[in-house]
Amino acid sequence: MLTKHQFNILVCLEAEDKPLSQRQIANKISASIGTVNRALQQLSELGYVHDGSITEEGLKALEPYRVKRAIFMAAGFGSRMLPITLNTPKPLVRVGGVRLIDTLIDACLAAEIEEIIVIRGYLGDQFDQLLYKYPMIKFIENPDFDSANNIVSMLYAREFLGSSYVLEADLYLRNPALITKYQYSSNYLGIPVRRTDDWCIYLKGGYIDKSVQGGEGDNCYQTVGISYWTPEDGARLREDVKKVCEMPGGKENLWGYVPLTACHSDYKVAIRPCAFEDVVEIDSFAELKQIDPSYSV
């Protein structure tokens, strides 16, 4: 297994079409020259790096960290976006002429993630329009979208968990660079905040310690509905999602309740920090009109 510094350097070099100096690498991955020097020496001894470039062996060493698929949670009603969601599923609502879900799928394809799974429910047939642009999409039906929370969507898609992004399909992604080809560990995107009324996660020892609705103080991150799950954690989630769904009231939970609360001790989930301008969750029709004034006409 690669160390985090080794991983960061290999990912950095894989993205370049020319050799990089130690200083260039240090600047790109925000690490000290000393840290980069030591990690490069280790990588060179392993045959993963040569003269500032990644080798074929280095590419092979990265392969276990490659993201294999993206799972889109798109089954919900989107009641807070009424009246527009009466006839259109929220992920298919357009902002600036672009469907919300397109901003996410396009970022996945740019990162060479070509296995795209969309879990649909409300007005599910309308998602067929995506096939004209994205013929690779595989749909999973959630017939219980109107009687249970989104944990049931994950129940139907659990066999695909592992080496996977899980994305809320109604997010407006402004920074596609958040979706990357490789991931080191299971993680959630989170926005550092001093206070939030939204879902908040706290870190301890570099990993998520607890998840609560509304929070404040140091080490507080507002959650963003984009996460990644390693092969090992995906295998655990397949069992744990089913187990929680079978508990009394289990289907009333959001799916993140499984790794972040119910089975928290079995997972080490990190945070990938981002900013409010990177990704937007449009919570109401009023907010949609603010972002896209064409809806005010």
Salt bridges, closest charged atoms under 4 A:
GLU14 OE2 - LYS181 NZ 2.79
GLU16 OE1 - LYS18 NZ 3.64
GLU16 OE2 - LYS28 NZ 3.41
ASP51 OD2 - HIS50 NE2 3.04
GLU57 OE2 - LYS60 NZ 3.39
GLU63 OE2 - ARG66 NE 2.94
ASP102 OD1 - ARG99 NE 2.87
ASP102 OD2 - LYS133 NZ 3.18
ASP106 OD2 - LYS133 NZ 3.35
GLU112 OE1 - ARG66 NH1 3.88
GLU112 OE2 - LYS181 NZ 3.16
GLU115 OE2 - ARG69 NE 3.19
ASP128 OD1 - ARG120 NH1 2.75
GLU141 OE2 - ARG120 NE 2.83
ASP170 OD2 - LYS90 NZ 3.31
ASP197 OD1 - ARG195 NH2 3.18
ASP218 OD1 - ARG194 NH1 2.50
ASP233 OD1 - ARG236 NH1 2.44
ASP240 OD1 - LYS243 NZ 3.60
GLU246 OE2 - LYS242 NZ 2.69
GLU281 OE2 - ARG80 NH2 3.66
ASP283 OD1 - ARG80 NH2 3.50
